[in-house]
Amino acid sequence: MQTVASVAREKLFNMRMSAEEWTRLEYLAKHYGLNAAGVLRMLVKGDVDRLHRETQALAPAPKPRKR
């Protein structure tokens, strides 16, 4: 079980959104059952994970060791 201290957030991020952007965010929040902050966290984590997978897939394979 996570404690309150383990999920504390240190950074604060503010942004202005157009009415259209806010409507999109609310739509996703309702769909996923999250608040706006949870949707942004989920989307950022998903993109970072995808980029890491793509980067690892593009990395050259390690050379076999000589025995």
N, CA, C and O atoms as a GROMACS GRO file, in nm:
protein
  268
    1MET      N    1   0.083  -0.119   0.000
    1MET     CA    2   0.000   0.000   0.000
    1MET      C    3   0.088   0.125   0.000
    1MET      O    4   0.187   0.130   0.072
    2GLN      N    5   0.053   0.223  -0.079
    2GLN     CA    6   0.130   0.346  -0.084
    2GLN      C    7   0.090   0.438   0.030
    2GLN      O    8  -0.027   0.447   0.067
    3THR      N    9   0.189   0.505   0.083
    3THR     CA   10   0.161   0.603   0.187
    3THR      C   11   0.146   0.740   0.124
    3THR      O   12   0.181   0.761   0.008
    4VAL      N   13   0.093   0.832   0.200
    4VAL     CA   14   0.074   0.969   0.150
    4VAL      C   15   0.209   1.028   0.109
    4VAL      O   16   0.218   1.097   0.008
    5ALA      N   17   0.312   1.003   0.188
    5ALA     CA   18   0.444   1.060   0.159
    5ALA      C   19   0.499   1.006   0.027
    5ALA      O   20   0.571   1.078  -0.043
    6SER      N   21   0.467   0.882  -0.010
    6SER     CA   22   0.524   0.824  -0.131
    6SER      C   23   0.459   0.878  -0.259
    6SER      O   24   0.517   0.865  -0.367
    7VAL      N   25   0.341   0.937  -0.248
    7VAL     CA   26   0.275   0.990  -0.367
    7VAL      C   27   0.271   1.142  -0.367
    7VAL      O   28   0.205   1.203  -0.452
    8ALA      N   29   0.340   1.205  -0.274
    8ALA     CA   30   0.342   1.351  -0.267
    8ALA      C   31   0.404   1.408  -0.394
    8ALA      O   32   0.500   1.352  -0.448
    9ARG      N   33   0.351   1.517  -0.441
    9ARG     CA   34   0.401   1.582  -0.561
    9ARG      C   35   0.474   1.710  -0.521
    9ARG      O   36   0.422   1.789  -0.442
   10GLU      N   37   0.592   1.730  -0.575
   10GLU     CA   38   0.673   1.847  -0.540
   10GLU      C   39   0.655   1.962  -0.638
   10GLU      O   40   0.663   2.078  -0.597
   11LYS      N   41   0.631   1.934  -0.762
   11LYS     CA   42   0.626   2.036  -0.866
   11LYS      C   43   0.482   2.076  -0.896
   11LYS      O   44   0.391   1.993  -0.893
   12LEU      N   45   0.464   2.203  -0.923
   12LEU     CA   46   0.333   2.255  -0.961
   12LEU      C   47   0.340   2.303  -1.105
   12LEU      O   48   0.433   2.375  -1.142
   13PHE      N   49   0.242   2.265  -1.185
   13PHE     CA   50   0.238   2.301  -1.326
   13PHE      C   51   0.104   2.367  -1.355
   13PHE      O   52  -0.002   2.307  -1.332
   14ASN      N   53   0.106   2.487  -1.404
   14ASN     CA   54  -0.016   2.559  -1.442
   14ASN      C   55  -0.014   2.584  -1.592
   14ASN      O   56   0.092   2.612  -1.649
   15MET      N   57  -0.129   2.575  -1.654
   15MET     CA   58  -0.135   2.608  -1.796
   15MET      C   59  -0.273   2.661  -1.830
   15MET      O   60  -0.373   2.624  -1.768
   16ARG      N   61  -0.277   2.746  -1.928
   16ARG     CA   62  -0.405   2.797  -1.977
   16ARG      C   63  -0.448   2.710  -2.095
   16ARG      O   64  -0.366   2.668  -2.177
   17MET      N   65  -0.577   2.684  -2.101
   17MET     CA   66  -0.631   2.601  -2.208
   17MET      C   67  -0.748   2.673  -2.273
   17MET      O   68  -0.821   2.748  -2.207
   18SER      N   69  -0.763   2.650  -2.402
   18SER     CA   70  -0.881   2.703  -2.470
   18SER      C   71  -1.002   2.620  -2.427
   18SER      O   72  -0.987   2.513  -2.368
   19ALA      N   73  -1.119   2.669  -2.456
   19ALA     CA   74  -1.241   2.596  -2.423
   19ALA      C   75  -1.242   2.460  -2.492
   19ALA      O   76  -1.286   2.361  -2.435
   20GLU      N   77  -1.193   2.457  -2.616
   20GLU     CA   78  -1.189   2.331  -2.692
   20GLU      C   79  -1.092   2.232  -2.628
   20GLU      O   80  -1.124   2.114  -2.614
   21GLU      N   81  -0.975   2.279  -2.588
   21GLU     CA   82  -0.877   2.191  -2.523
   21GLU      C   83  -0.932   2.139  -2.391
   21GLU      O   84  -0.915   2.021  -2.358
   22TRP      N   85  -0.998   2.225  -2.315
   22TRP     CA   86  -1.054   2.184  -2.186
   22TRP      C   87  -1.164   2.079  -2.207
   22TRP      O   88  -1.173   1.984  -2.130
   23THR      N   89  -1.246   2.098  -2.309
   23THR     CA   90  -1.351   2.000  -2.339
   23THR      C   91  -1.290   1.865  -2.371
   23THR      O   92  -1.341   1.762  -2.327
   24ARG      N   93  -1.182   1.864  -2.449
   24ARG     CA   94  -1.113   1.738  -2.481
   24ARG      C   95  -1.061   1.671  -2.355
   24ARG      O   96  -1.075   1.550  -2.336
   25LEU      N   97  -1.000   1.751  -2.268
   25LEU     CA   98  -0.943   1.697  -2.144
   25LEU      C   99  -1.053   1.642  -2.054
   25LEU      O  100  -1.037   1.534  -1.996
   26GLU      N  101  -1.162   1.712  -2.042
   26GLU     CA  102  -1.275   1.663  -1.962
   26GLU      C  103  -1.331   1.533  -2.020
   26GLU      O  104  -1.368   1.442  -1.946
   27TYR      N  105  -1.337   1.525  -2.152
   27TYR     CA  106  -1.387   1.404  -2.218
   27TYR      C  107  -1.299   1.283  -2.182
   27TYR      O  108  -1.350   1.176  -2.148
   28LEU      N  109  -1.167   1.302  -2.192
   28LEU     CA  110  -1.076   1.194  -2.157
   28LEU      C  111  -1.084   1.160  -2.009
   28LEU      O  112  -1.081   1.042  -1.971
   29ALA      N  113  -1.094   1.261  -1.925
   29ALA     CA  114  -1.103   1.238  -1.780
   29ALA      C  115  -1.226   1.154  -1.748
   29ALA      O  116  -1.219   1.060  -1.669
   30LYS      N  117  -1.338   1.188  -1.808
   30LYS     CA  118  -1.460   1.112  -1.784
   30LYS      C  119  -1.445   0.968  -1.836
   30LYS      O  120  -1.485   0.873  -1.770
   31HIS      N  121  -1.386   0.954  -1.954
   31HIS     CA  122  -1.367   0.822  -2.013
   31HIS      C  123  -1.281   0.732  -1.923
   31HIS      O  124  -1.315   0.615  -1.902
   32TYR      N  125  -1.172   0.785  -1.872
   32TYR     CA  126  -1.079   0.706  -1.790
   32TYR      C  127  -1.112   0.708  -1.642
   32TYR      O  128  -1.050   0.635  -1.564
   33GLY      N  129  -1.208   0.787  -1.601
   33GLY     CA  130  -1.243   0.794  -1.460
   33GLY      C  131  -1.135   0.863  -1.377
   33GLY      O  132  -1.113   0.827  -1.261
   34LEU      N  133  -1.068   0.960  -1.437
   34LEU     CA  134  -0.961   1.032  -1.369
   34LEU      C  135  -0.994   1.180  -1.365
   34LEU      O  136  -1.089   1.226  -1.429
   35ASN      N  137  -0.916   1.254  -1.289
   35ASN     CA  138  -0.926   1.399  -1.297
   35ASN      C  139  -0.829   1.446  -1.406
   35ASN      O  140  -0.756   1.366  -1.464
   36ALA      N  141  -0.827   1.577  -1.432
   36ALA     CA  142  -0.743   1.630  -1.539
   36ALA      C  143  -0.595   1.599  -1.515
   36ALA      O  144  -0.523   1.563  -1.608
   37ALA      N  145  -0.550   1.612  -1.392
   37ALA     CA  146  -0.410   1.585  -1.361
   37ALA      C  147  -0.375   1.439  -1.387
   37ALA      O  148  -0.267   1.408  -1.438
   38GLY      N  149  -0.467   1.350  -1.353
   38GLY     CA  150  -0.443   1.207  -1.377
   38GLY      C  151  -0.434   1.174  -1.525
   38GLY      O  152  -0.352   1.091  -1.565
   39VAL      N  153  -0.516   1.239  -1.606
   39VAL     CA  154  -0.511   1.219  -1.751
   39VAL      C  155  -0.377   1.265  -1.805
   39VAL      O  156  -0.314   1.194  -1.883
   40LEU      N  157  -0.332   1.383  -1.764
   40LEU     CA  158  -0.203   1.434  -1.812
   40LEU      C  159  -0.089   1.342  -1.769
   40LEU      O  160  -0.001   1.312  -1.850
   41ARG      N  161  -0.091   1.295  -1.644
   41ARG     CA  162   0.013   1.202  -1.598
   41ARG      C  163   0.013   1.074  -1.683
   41ARG      O  164   0.118   1.026  -1.724
   42MET      N  165  -0.107   1.021  -1.709
   42MET     CA  166  -0.120   0.897  -1.786
   42MET      C  167  -0.067   0.917  -1.928
   42MET      O  168   0.007   0.832  -1.979
   43LEU      N  169  -0.103   1.028  -1.991
   43LEU     CA  170  -0.059   1.053  -2.129
   43LEU      C  171   0.092   1.074  -2.136
   43LEU      O  172   0.157   1.022  -2.227
   44VAL      N  173   0.147   1.148  -2.042
   44VAL     CA  174   0.292   1.172  -2.041
   44VAL      C  175   0.366   1.041  -2.019
   44VAL      O  176   0.463   1.012  -2.090
   45LYS      N  177   0.322   0.961  -1.922
   45LYS     CA  178   0.389   0.834  -1.896
   45LYS      C  179   0.380   0.741  -2.016
   45LYS      O  180   0.478   0.674  -2.050
   46GLY      N  181   0.266   0.738  -2.081
   46GLY     CA  182   0.249   0.653  -2.199
   46GLY      C  183   0.345   0.692  -2.311
   46GLY      O  184   0.404   0.605  -2.375
   47ASP      N  185   0.360   0.822  -2.335
   47ASP     CA  186   0.452   0.868  -2.440
   47ASP      C  187   0.597   0.840  -2.403
   47ASP      O  188   0.675   0.799  -2.488
   48VAL      N  189   0.633   0.863  -2.278
   48VAL     CA  190   0.771   0.836  -2.235
   48VAL      C  191   0.802   0.687  -2.248
   48VAL      O  192   0.908   0.650  -2.298
   49ASP      N  193   0.710   0.602  -2.205
   49ASP     CA  194   0.730   0.457  -2.218
   49ASP      C  195   0.746   0.417  -2.365
   49ASP      O  196   0.832   0.336  -2.398
   50ARG      N  197   0.663   0.474  -2.452
   50ARG     CA  198   0.672   0.442  -2.596
   50ARG      C  199   0.806   0.486  -2.653
   50ARG      O  200   0.868   0.412  -2.729
   51LEU      N  201   0.850   0.606  -2.617
   51LEU     CA  202   0.979   0.655  -2.666
   51LEU      C  203   1.094   0.567  -2.618
   51LEU      O  204   1.187   0.540  -2.693
   52HIS      N  205   1.088   0.522  -2.494
   52HIS     CA  206   1.193   0.433  -2.443
   52HIS      C  207   1.195   0.302  -2.521
   52HIS      O  208   1.302   0.251  -2.556
   53ARG      N  209   1.076   0.246  -2.548
   53ARG     CA  210   1.070   0.122  -2.626
   53ARG      C  211   1.128   0.142  -2.765
   53ARG      O  212   1.205   0.058  -2.814
   54GLU      N  213   1.092   0.253  -2.830
   54GLU     CA  214   1.142   0.280  -2.965
   54GLU      C  215   1.293   0.301  -2.963
   54GLU      O  216   1.363   0.254  -3.052
   55THR      N  217   1.343   0.371  -2.864
   55THR     CA  218   1.487   0.395  -2.853
   55THR      C  219   1.562   0.265  -2.833
   55THR      O  220   1.666   0.243  -2.893
   56GLN      N  221   1.509   0.178  -2.748
   56GLN     CA  222   1.574   0.049  -2.724
   56GLN      C  223   1.569  -0.038  -2.848
   56GLN      O  224   1.663  -0.113  -2.875
   57ALA      N  225   1.461  -0.029  -2.924
   57ALA     CA  226   1.449  -0.110  -3.045
   57ALA      C  227   1.547  -0.064  -3.152
   57ALA      O  228   1.593  -0.144  -3.233
   58LEU      N  229   1.582   0.065  -3.151
   58LEU     CA  230   1.674   0.119  -3.251
   58LEU      C  231   1.820   0.102  -3.211
   58LEU      O  232   1.910   0.115  -3.294
   59ALA      N  233   1.845   0.073  -3.084
   59ALA     CA  234   1.983   0.059  -3.036
   59ALA      C  235   2.047  -0.063  -3.101
   59ALA      O  236   1.981  -0.166  -3.118
   60PRO      N  237   2.174  -0.052  -3.137
   60PRO     CA  238   2.240  -0.168  -3.197
   60PRO      C  239   2.251  -0.283  -3.097
   60PRO      O  240   2.268  -0.262  -2.976
   61ALA      N  241   2.241  -0.402  -3.150
   61ALA     CA  242   2.253  -0.520  -3.064
   61ALA      C  243   2.395  -0.530  -3.011
   61ALA      O  244   2.490  -0.498  -3.082
   62PRO      N  245   2.411  -0.575  -2.887
   62PRO     CA  246   2.547  -0.587  -2.832
   62PRO      C  247   2.625  -0.692  -2.910
   62PRO      O  248   2.570  -0.792  -2.955
   63LYS      N  249   2.755  -0.667  -2.925
   63LYS     CA  250   2.841  -0.762  -2.996
   63LYS      C  251   2.862  -0.885  -2.909
   63LYS      O  252   2.876  -0.874  -2.788
   64PRO      N  253   2.863  -1.002  -2.972
   64PRO     CA  254   2.886  -1.124  -2.893
   64PRO      C  255   3.028  -1.123  -2.837
   64PRO      O  256   3.123  -1.077  -2.902
   65ARG      N  257   3.040  -1.174  -2.716
   65ARG     CA  258   3.172  -1.180  -2.652
   65ARG      C  259   3.252  -1.298  -2.707
   65ARG      O  260   3.197  -1.406  -2.732
   66LYS      N  261   3.380  -1.277  -2.724
   66LYS     CA  262   3.467  -1.386  -2.768
   66LYS      C  263   3.500  -1.473  -2.648
   66LYS      O  264   3.517  -1.424  -2.536
   67ARG      N  265   3.509  -1.601  -2.672
   67ARG     CA  266   3.542  -1.695  -2.563
   67ARG      C  267   3.682  -1.741  -2.574
   67ARG      O  268   3.728  -1.820  -2.490
   0.00000   0.00000   0.00000
